[in-house]
Amino acid sequence: MLDEILTFAVSHIQLITAGLMFAAVFLELVHIGQTRRINKRLHRAGKWLQRYLSVVLSEDTYEEPEPAQAADDPEDEAELSAANMLQSRQEENMRTVLAQKKQRRNEELLDTVLQEIFD
C-alpha cells in the first residue's frame, strides 16, 4: 500500500509541485488583498482620529475683554456691578452650555472613530 502511494507520488511529482506552487501563489494573493483592505481601514481610522484630536485639542474659548469701568458715581457703580454680575452669570451659563455641547460632540466623534476602527 505504501509502495503504491510512493510510486504514484514519484510519478506525478511535477503535477504535485505545480499544484503546491499554485496554492502558494493563490494564498499570497489573498494575503495581499487582506493587507490592502486592512491598510485602507487603518488609513480611514487615522483620518478620523486626526479629526477627533484636532477637535479635542483645539481651544474653543471665546474670551471677550472686560469693559472698562470709568464710572465715578456710586449709583452708576452699583448699576454697573449688577450688570456685571448678570453678565457674569449669563457668560457662565453660556460657557457651561458650550462645554456640554463640546463634550457631547467629542463623545459622538469618539464613538464614530471607535466604531470605524472596530468595524
Secondary structure, DSSP 8 states (H G I E B T S, - for coil): -HHHHHHHHHHTHHHHHHHHHHHHHHHHHHHHHHHHHHHHHHHHHHHHHHHHHHHHHS--------------SHHHHHHHHHHHHHHHHHHHHHHHHHHHHHHHHHHHHHHHHHHHHH-
